[in-house]
């Protein structure tokens, strides 16, 4: 598979599969959100900051994903400001192609974040199973990711900064859900210079050593990398499994991306536009919409989730994690946190709005046109949560410590192994 043609077309049609009765629905409340109301079934992800479990609500019998974050670890890493910023962003988000957060609660040992469970697993896992996608299949996922980025940029005023296949989930209908917002920050008049992201997908302005300011264009670069990888089966500037990060950074800043002769002219044109090393000339949302590659795309159909996906996870009547690697050996920290750690993390629980959030856009939005946020109204989510007050991140490979609620696991297996996980909202 990959390149060439397929029978799949970007057109509306068909009815989406029904959600299995045991999977929580983002449009419905799950109450109450508290430790004694959930039973952790099995571990489905592990990261630097926490452990993710598929969990069942004891009274409603709905399953969601809960990420437990050790209060002691948060204190040790002095990461409360970064975590609070992410909590505040996640509570603002309501978009069909971004994972839904119901809310959170705390335990004596942990902060717990509650997400919708996406039974299809990661796009990364799907890519490893398939090898590479037909261009029409890649276009489907690309368009949904592009809509999500446009929403973050032009509606909320945030730059994502960690788009990669591991951070894209597939829900029960076969549609995309972006996750993991630990690096997302609001864009202001003050330039961003901090380094963050995953080595294979960072833009030249970050890979060059943080000497250049960066902003929204870094996300379009990452999307170009993901599109190229979906079509060719290889990351366009090298893979951290067999290439050093230094060499990858050199390739990003100095060399052309790896593309194949079998790719269509329109896909190459779009990828090269998105991977323009000059961020001022790099293609963005407007260029994507008008590109030849997307000439057959009805963006309203995409926004309303009317396009039938190329792959739909198998409907399961019973609880299933078949699209995830099992982490049965994981345990949630139980030892109560110290009074110091509890006090340090108290502000995080105060950041929750309370109760259980529901989504108005889980099944699609009425229009793909985002309402731009006036530049003068993009205020920080909190007075001390700007990038300059958050501990510097380090550029890393696939197994980097990334987000608070979706931190990639520090796997020794490398990227080619499906043991490598980056988990949020599942």
SULHUTA-V980214 format. One record per pair of residues at least 6 apart in sequence whose ideal C-beta (glycine too) atoms are under 6 Angstrom apart, sorted by the first residue. I is the first residue (numbers start at 1). GAP is how many residues later the second one is. Records with the same first field share a line. If there is no record, write none. Layout:
I=GAP, GAP
This chain:
1=129, 131, 133
2=130, 229, 231
3=259, 260
6=128, 130
8=128, 129, 302
10=286, 287, 297
12=289, 294
13=295
14=294
16=157
17=295, 298
19=6, 153
20=296
22=41, 297
23=40, 94
24=6, 38, 40
26=74, 90, 333, 336
27=331, 332, 335
29=327, 329
30=27, 32, 72, 326
31=325
33=70, 72, 81, 323
34=71
35=72
37=20, 21
38=17, 19
39=17, 19
40=13, 15
41=13, 15
42=12, 279, 286
43=10, 284, 287
44=8, 10, 277, 280, 382
45=7, 376, 378
46=281, 284, 363
47=360, 361, 362
48=353, 359
49=20, 355, 358
50=17, 18, 19
51=17, 279, 281
52=13, 15, 371
53=13
54=9, 267
55=11
56=7
63=54
64=50, 53
65=50, 52, 360, 361
66=46, 48
67=46, 338
68=42, 44, 264
69=41, 42
70=40, 263
71=266, 270, 274
72=265, 269
74=6, 271
75=266, 269
80=264
81=303, 304, 308, 309
82=308
83=265, 321
84=264, 267
85=296, 300
86=95, 96, 318
87=264
88=263, 293
89=92, 95
90=11
91=262
92=64
94=265, 266, 267
95=56, 266
96=209, 265, 268
97=47, 50, 51, 79
98=50, 80
99=16, 78, 80, 326
100=16, 259
101=14
102=12, 254, 255
103=11, 249, 253, 254
104=8, 9, 10, 248
105=7
106=243
108=228
109=224, 225, 226, 227, 228
110=223
111=237
113=292
115=310
116=309
117=309
118=51, 53, 59, 308
119=53, 194
120=50, 193, 203
121=202, 203
122=44
123=42, 45
124=41, 42
125=293
127=38
128=290
131=102
132=101
133=97
135=96, 129, 132
137=173
138=92, 93
140=170
141=35
142=85
143=154, 159
144=32
145=31, 78
146=142
147=221
148=30
149=70
150=135, 220
151=219
152=6, 8
153=63
154=216, 218
155=215
157=29, 30, 216, 221
158=26, 28
159=28, 56, 57, 60
160=24, 59
161=22, 35, 36
162=18, 21, 35, 240
163=56, 59, 60
164=34, 37
166=256
167=12, 13, 255
168=8
169=8, 10
171=6
172=141
174=135, 137, 138
175=130
179=227, 245, 246
180=223, 226, 244
182=220, 221, 222
183=13
185=202
186=192, 194
187=28
188=190
191=22
192=22, 195
193=17, 20
194=193, 198
195=11, 15, 200
196=197
198=202
199=41, 46, 49, 196, 198
200=35
201=21, 24
203=15, 18
204=48, 49, 73
205=7, 9, 74
206=8
207=42, 45, 46
208=45
217=62, 65
220=54, 62, 64
224=47, 50, 51
225=11
227=44
228=8, 29, 43
229=6
231=32
232=28
234=24
236=21, 22
237=11, 14, 15
238=10, 13
240=157, 158
241=173, 174, 175
257=18
259=9
266=26, 27
267=26
270=21, 23
273=10, 14
274=9
276=6
299=69
300=68
301=6
303=62, 65
304=60
305=59
325=93, 94
380=6
398=17, 22
399=9, 11, 12
400=8
401=6
402=6
405=19
406=17, 18
408=14
409=12
411=8, 9
413=6, 7
